[in-house]
């Protein structure tokens, strides 16, 4: 082989590496959403901070946090919940049931919300009875829809598995009355 053949192979190899690097950069650019969802949360209202022996409210809430760890901005359009009864349904992203939420009625969950790179959005949604049952069974998933993707981001809603002081007192009262 002469020098021009080596140069041609060198150029072809380098061009291939550059092409693969550009494909990687293109694929990795844009928004990347990291979603956390946690159920069985209690809310402590600001007026209760100074009261001795303050007790969180009776309602359970689901706290959702979405962080944009990518390079581009996106807008969170909607938040909902889905139930997957089998692993196969989760793999093909076909939930058995889907619950959509209307954010205009909830002051703790304002949507749509523009999410720039490095920012985080947090929403607080009531944990309704169907959600509580699905959360206990481990089948409840949070779905976040945003403008850059046609597919929602699914994350499993984690339960705390804890007994709150209010629940512990109620259980003790129930045990005493039996």
Rosetta blueprint (number, residue, H / E / L):
1 X L
2 X L
3 X H
4 X H
5 X H
6 X H
7 X H
8 X H
9 X H
10 X H
11 X H
12 X H
13 X H
14 X H
15 X H
16 X H
17 X H
18 X H
19 X H
20 X H
21 X H
22 X H
23 X H
24 X H
25 X H
26 X H
27 X H
28 X H
29 X L
30 X L
31 X L
32 X L
33 X E
34 X E
35 X E
36 X E
37 X E
38 X E
39 X E
40 X E
41 X E
42 X L
43 X L
44 X L
45 X L
46 X H
47 X H
48 X H
49 X L
50 X L
51 X L
52 X L
53 X L
54 X L
55 X L
56 X L
57 X L
58 X L
59 X L
60 X L
61 X E
62 X E
63 X E
64 X E
65 X E
66 X E
67 X E
68 X E
69 X L
70 X L
71 X L
72 X L
73 X L
74 X E
75 X E
76 X E
77 X E
78 X E
79 X E
80 X E
81 X E
82 X E
83 X E
84 X L
85 X L
86 X L
87 X H
88 X H
89 X H
90 X H
91 X H
92 X L
93 X L
94 X L
95 X L
96 X L
97 X E
98 X E
99 X E
100 X E
101 X L
102 X L
103 X H
104 X H
105 X H
106 X L
107 X L
108 X L
109 X L
110 X L
111 X L
112 X L
113 X E
114 X E
115 X E
116 X L
117 X L
118 X L
119 X L
120 X E
121 X E
122 X E
123 X E
124 X E
125 X E
126 X E
127 X L
128 X L
129 X H
130 X H
131 X H
132 X H
133 X H
134 X H
135 X H
136 X H
137 X H
138 X L
139 X L
140 X E
141 X E
142 X E
143 X E
144 X E
145 X E
146 X E
147 X L
148 X L
149 X L
150 X L
151 X L
152 X L
153 X E
154 X E
155 X E
156 X E
157 X L
158 X E
159 X L
160 X L
161 X L
162 X L
163 X L
164 X L
165 X H
166 X H
167 X H
168 X H
169 X H
170 X H
171 X H
172 X H
173 X H
174 X H
175 X H
176 X H
177 X H
178 X L
